[in-house]
Amino acid sequence: MSRWSVPLGLYQPGTSPVHRAPVGLKLASLAVLGIVLVGWPRWQVAVGGLAFVVAAALLARLRWRDSAHGLVPILVLLAVVAAFQTWQRGWEVAVQVSASLFALVLAGTVLTATTPGDRLVDLLVGGVRPLARLGLKPEVFALAVALMLRTIPALLEVFGEARDAARARGLDRQPRAVLVPTAVRTVARAHAVGDALAARGLGE
């Protein structure tokens, strides 16, 4: 797997308390965390939320080498955001914004790393099943979620491969050498997925 693959959707089997916790509880905890961080935009709250998520990640005994492949680029981006916010609005806002974003990203990583994808999808489908009366098909929703969980890491892997290929040709500083192959392969993948869905009667 490319070193630029994100942790989203990469399940790491284990027997920790976080692995054994009900999926609904983990999803509810993620929702509450998001509400708290957005509803109380204070740097102390953000740091406390991040500390809570780090503790959960340590309790889950994640394989940090695998997770870091996706977290490192995010940390670089957050460092840039923190520097800009410090310049524009002060260190308190910088800490609040960067810590909140990283807490949510890390919480999502813990969720997907400790929860099998099929169980997560099944719970989401069960949650939207009452909306079937309004025309929403739970099975189609499940398919969309499953495709999202698989597509995001796959697309970033394509980007990483294109970047490595451009670097091998000495073109890593030319955006077109990376973006054009990525776009071409992304479109080709979308067509392949669309054809597979159509072949199974799911194209409409």
Backbone torsions as a table, in degrees:
resi	resn	phi	psi	omega
1	MET	NA	142.0	-179.5
2	SER	-62.4	147.5	179.0
3	ARG	-68.7	-7.1	178.8
4	TRP	-99.6	6.8	178.0
5	SER	-68.6	142.8	-178.6
6	VAL	-89.9	161.5	-179.2
7	PRO	-73.1	-15.5	-176.0
8	LEU	-57.6	123.2	176.4
9	GLY	86.6	-1.8	-178.8
10	LEU	-94.2	94.8	-176.7
11	TYR	-75.8	134.4	176.7
12	GLN	-115.9	104.6	-177.9
13	PRO	-57.9	146.9	179.5
14	GLY	-174.1	175.7	-178.0
15	THR	-123.9	19.0	-178.5
16	SER	-68.7	164.6	176.0
17	PRO	-57.8	-32.6	178.8
18	VAL	-69.0	-39.6	176.5
19	HIS	-61.8	-39.7	-175.4
20	ARG	-82.1	-11.8	-179.3
21	ALA	-65.3	146.1	178.6
22	PRO	-58.7	143.0	-178.9
23	VAL	-60.8	-39.9	179.9
24	GLY	-60.9	-38.4	178.8
25	LEU	-65.3	-40.8	180.0
26	LYS	-67.1	-41.0	177.5
27	LEU	-65.4	-41.7	179.1
28	ALA	-64.1	-39.3	178.7
29	SER	-63.2	-40.3	177.9
30	LEU	-63.7	-41.1	179.1
31	ALA	-65.2	-43.9	179.7
32	VAL	-63.4	-41.1	178.9
33	LEU	-59.4	-45.7	179.1
34	GLY	-61.8	-41.6	179.8
35	ILE	-63.9	-43.7	-179.4
36	VAL	-64.1	-45.2	-177.2
37	LEU	-67.0	-35.4	179.1
38	VAL	-80.4	-39.1	-176.4
39	GLY	-73.7	-27.7	179.8
40	TRP	-126.1	79.4	-176.3
41	PRO	-75.7	75.2	177.3
42	ARG	-123.7	145.3	-177.1
43	TRP	-66.5	-32.1	178.1
44	GLN	-64.9	-41.0	178.5
45	VAL	-64.9	-42.7	-179.4
46	ALA	-62.9	-44.0	179.3
47	VAL	-65.3	-41.2	177.4
48	GLY	-63.0	-42.0	177.3
49	GLY	-63.2	-41.5	178.6
50	LEU	-64.3	-41.0	178.5
51	ALA	-61.8	-40.4	178.1
52	PHE	-61.4	-44.0	-178.3
53	VAL	-68.9	-40.2	177.4
54	VAL	-60.8	-40.6	177.7
55	ALA	-62.4	-41.1	177.9
56	ALA	-64.7	-39.2	179.1
57	ALA	-65.5	-40.0	177.6
58	LEU	-66.4	-39.7	178.5
59	LEU	-64.2	-33.4	-179.6
60	ALA	-75.8	-12.9	-179.9
61	ARG	53.8	53.7	179.3
62	LEU	-69.1	154.2	172.9
63	ARG	-81.3	97.4	-171.2
64	TRP	-64.1	-28.5	179.1
65	ARG	-63.2	-38.7	178.1
66	ASP	-70.6	-46.7	-176.6
67	SER	-67.2	-33.5	-176.8
68	ALA	-64.2	-25.2	179.8
69	HIS	-57.8	-35.2	179.1
70	GLY	-95.1	-25.0	-176.2
71	LEU	-80.1	-29.3	-178.0
72	VAL	-60.0	-49.1	177.4
73	PRO	-60.0	-35.5	179.0
74	ILE	-67.1	-39.8	177.5
75	LEU	-63.1	-38.6	177.6
76	VAL	-62.9	-44.2	178.5
77	LEU	-62.6	-42.9	-179.8
78	LEU	-66.5	-31.7	176.4
79	ALA	-63.4	-40.1	177.5
80	VAL	-65.7	-43.5	178.5
81	VAL	-61.4	-42.9	-179.3
82	ALA	-64.0	-40.7	179.5
83	ALA	-63.6	-42.3	179.7
84	PHE	-65.7	-43.9	-179.5
85	GLN	-65.7	-36.3	177.0
86	THR	-62.6	-42.2	179.8
87	TRP	-66.2	-40.9	-173.7
88	GLN	-87.0	-39.0	-168.4
89	ARG	-132.4	-3.1	177.8
90	GLY	105.7	164.2	-174.5
91	TRP	-69.0	-29.9	-179.3
92	GLU	-61.7	-46.1	178.9
93	VAL	-66.8	-38.9	179.2
94	ALA	-60.0	-45.1	179.1
95	VAL	-65.5	-43.7	-178.3
96	GLN	-60.9	-46.7	-177.1
97	VAL	-69.1	-50.5	-175.6
98	SER	-68.4	-40.9	179.6
99	ALA	-67.0	-38.9	178.7
100	SER	-64.0	-46.9	-179.2
101	LEU	-63.3	-43.5	-178.9
102	PHE	-68.8	-35.5	177.4
103	ALA	-61.1	-41.8	-179.7
104	LEU	-69.4	-41.4	178.4
105	VAL	-63.5	-45.7	-180.0
106	LEU	-66.1	-36.7	177.3
107	ALA	-63.7	-41.4	176.1
108	GLY	-63.4	-36.9	177.3
109	THR	-63.8	-44.8	178.6
110	VAL	-61.8	-41.7	-179.5
111	LEU	-60.9	-51.1	-176.4
112	THR	-74.5	-25.3	179.5
113	ALA	-78.3	-21.8	-177.6
114	THR	-110.8	4.3	-177.5
115	THR	-129.2	121.0	176.1
116	PRO	-58.0	141.6	-176.4
117	GLY	-58.4	-37.7	-177.7
118	ASP	-67.2	-36.3	178.6
119	ARG	-68.9	-38.0	178.4
120	LEU	-64.9	-44.4	179.3
121	VAL	-64.9	-41.8	180.0
122	ASP	-60.1	-40.8	179.5
123	LEU	-66.6	-42.0	178.9
124	LEU	-64.0	-39.7	178.6
125	VAL	-64.1	-42.6	177.6
126	GLY	-60.8	-34.0	179.6
127	GLY	-69.7	-31.7	-178.6
128	VAL	-96.4	-3.3	-177.2
129	ARG	-57.8	-37.3	177.1
130	PRO	-60.8	-21.5	179.9
131	LEU	-79.3	-1.0	178.6
132	ALA	-61.1	-28.0	178.6
133	ARG	-65.8	-21.5	179.4
134	LEU	-93.1	4.4	177.3
135	GLY	104.2	-5.6	178.9
136	LEU	-79.4	127.2	179.7
137	LYS	-92.5	114.0	-178.1
138	PRO	-57.6	-36.1	-178.6
139	GLU	-66.1	-39.7	177.5
140	VAL	-66.4	-38.8	176.8
141	PHE	-61.6	-42.6	179.0
142	ALA	-61.6	-41.4	178.7
143	LEU	-63.2	-41.8	-179.8
144	ALA	-63.4	-42.5	179.0
145	VAL	-64.9	-43.6	179.8
146	ALA	-62.7	-41.2	178.0
147	LEU	-64.6	-38.9	178.6
148	MET	-63.1	-45.5	-178.5
149	LEU	-62.0	-32.2	-179.8
150	ARG	-88.2	-32.5	-172.3
151	THR	-74.8	-40.0	-177.0
152	ILE	-59.7	-50.5	176.5
153	PRO	-62.8	-37.2	-178.2
154	ALA	-64.9	-40.9	-179.4
155	LEU	-67.9	-39.4	177.1
156	LEU	-69.5	-28.2	174.3
157	GLU	-68.2	-39.8	175.4
158	VAL	-60.4	-43.3	178.5
159	PHE	-61.1	-43.7	179.2
160	GLY	-62.8	-40.9	179.0
161	GLU	-65.8	-40.1	177.9
162	ALA	-64.7	-39.3	178.9
163	ARG	-66.7	-40.7	177.8
164	ASP	-64.5	-39.5	178.8
165	ALA	-65.9	-40.1	178.1
166	ALA	-65.6	-39.1	179.3
167	ARG	-64.5	-38.8	179.7
168	ALA	-63.8	-26.6	178.5
169	ARG	-94.6	2.8	-179.4
170	GLY	75.9	23.3	-176.8
171	LEU	-116.0	19.8	-173.7
172	ASP	-66.8	-17.0	178.3
173	ARG	-93.4	5.1	177.3
174	GLN	-107.3	107.1	-176.1
175	PRO	-54.8	-35.5	-177.4
176	ARG	-62.7	-32.8	-179.4
177	ALA	-67.5	-19.7	178.1
178	VAL	-100.8	-44.9	-173.1
179	LEU	-70.6	-39.7	-177.7
180	VAL	-64.7	-51.4	176.6
181	PRO	-60.4	-36.0	178.1
182	THR	-63.4	-45.1	180.0
183	ALA	-63.9	-42.4	-178.9
184	VAL	-63.1	-45.8	-179.2
185	ARG	-69.7	-32.4	177.5
186	THR	-66.4	-44.6	177.8
187	VAL	-63.2	-42.1	179.2
188	ALA	-62.1	-39.4	178.3
189	ARG	-66.2	-41.6	179.2
190	ALA	-61.3	-42.0	178.0
191	HIS	-63.6	-41.5	-179.6
192	ALA	-63.5	-43.2	178.4
193	VAL	-64.5	-43.4	178.8
194	GLY	-60.4	-42.6	178.7
195	ASP	-64.3	-39.7	178.8
196	ALA	-64.6	-40.8	178.1
197	LEU	-65.6	-42.1	179.5
198	ALA	-63.4	-38.3	179.6
199	ALA	-64.1	-22.8	179.8
200	ARG	-101.9	11.5	178.1
201	GLY	76.4	22.3	-178.3
202	LEU	-114.7	19.9	-174.2
203	GLY	-79.1	-19.6	-176.3
204	GLU	-86.9	NA	NA
